[in-house]
Structure formats: structure tokens, C-alpha cells
């Protein structure tokens, strides 16, 4: 996974997670548990020092 120094969050998801039925813009549907996990990861990352690694979350 390639990231630059300004990256805070990287989401990877399978193509079947992409919701493109409504046209532009596209979005990725997430479950309530996935959303809670993402919020927790982001809160932890934002509370940490600026030099910590970006948050990476893979949705299958």
C-alpha cells in the first residue's frame, strides 16, 4: 500500500462493496460494526503523535 506523508486514512475494499447504483458520487456501504471500528481506529490515531502510521482498514 503506497502512502505519502500526509496520509491519515487508507480504506481498501472489494469492488462488490462499491455502491454505484445512484450515479456520482460513489460510496462504500459499511455495517454499523465496521463504522464503529473505523471511528475507534481514527480516534486512536488522532490521539497519537503525528508521526504514527496511517490508519488502514480493509473491507472485504
C-alpha positions as CSV (number, residue, x, y, z in Angstrom):
1,X,0.0,0.0,0.0
2,X,1.6,3.2,-1.1
3,X,1.0,6.3,1.1
4,X,2.5,9.8,1.3
5,X,3.5,11.6,4.5
6,X,0.1,13.4,4.6
7,X,-2.0,10.2,4.6
8,X,-4.2,9.8,7.6
9,X,-6.6,7.1,6.4
10,X,-6.5,4.4,3.8
11,X,-9.6,2.3,3.0
12,X,-9.3,-0.7,0.9
13,X,-12.4,-2.5,-0.2
14,X,-13.5,-5.1,-2.7
15,X,-15.3,-4.0,-5.9
16,X,-18.6,-5.6,-4.7
17,X,-18.7,-3.1,-1.8
18,X,-18.8,-0.1,-4.1
19,X,-22.4,1.3,-4.3
20,X,-22.7,2.8,-7.7
21,X,-26.5,2.5,-8.2
22,X,-27.1,6.2,-7.6
23,X,-24.6,7.5,-10.1
24,X,-22.0,10.1,-9.0
25,X,-20.6,10.2,-6.3
26,X,-19.9,6.5,-5.5
27,X,-19.8,5.3,-1.9
28,X,-18.9,2.2,0.0
29,X,-21.6,0.7,2.2
30,X,-20.4,-0.3,5.7
31,X,-22.1,-2.1,8.5
32,X,-22.6,-0.5,11.9
33,X,-19.8,-2.6,13.4
34,X,-17.5,-1.6,10.6
35,X,-18.3,2.1,11.2
36,X,-17.7,1.7,14.9
37,X,-14.3,0.0,14.2
38,X,-13.3,2.8,11.9
39,X,-14.3,5.5,14.4
40,X,-12.3,3.8,17.1
41,X,-9.2,3.4,14.8
42,X,-9.4,7.1,13.8
43,X,-9.9,8.3,17.4
44,X,-6.8,6.3,18.5
45,X,-4.8,7.6,15.5
46,X,-5.8,11.2,16.1
47,X,-4.9,11.0,19.8
48,X,-1.5,9.6,19.0
49,X,1.6,11.5,18.0
50,X,1.7,12.9,14.5
51,X,4.4,10.6,13.4
52,X,2.4,7.4,13.8
53,X,1.4,5.3,10.9
54,X,-1.8,6.0,8.9
55,X,-4.9,4.1,9.8
56,X,-5.6,1.2,7.3
57,X,-8.9,-0.6,7.2
58,X,-9.7,-3.4,4.7
59,X,-13.4,-4.1,3.9
60,X,-14.0,-7.4,2.2
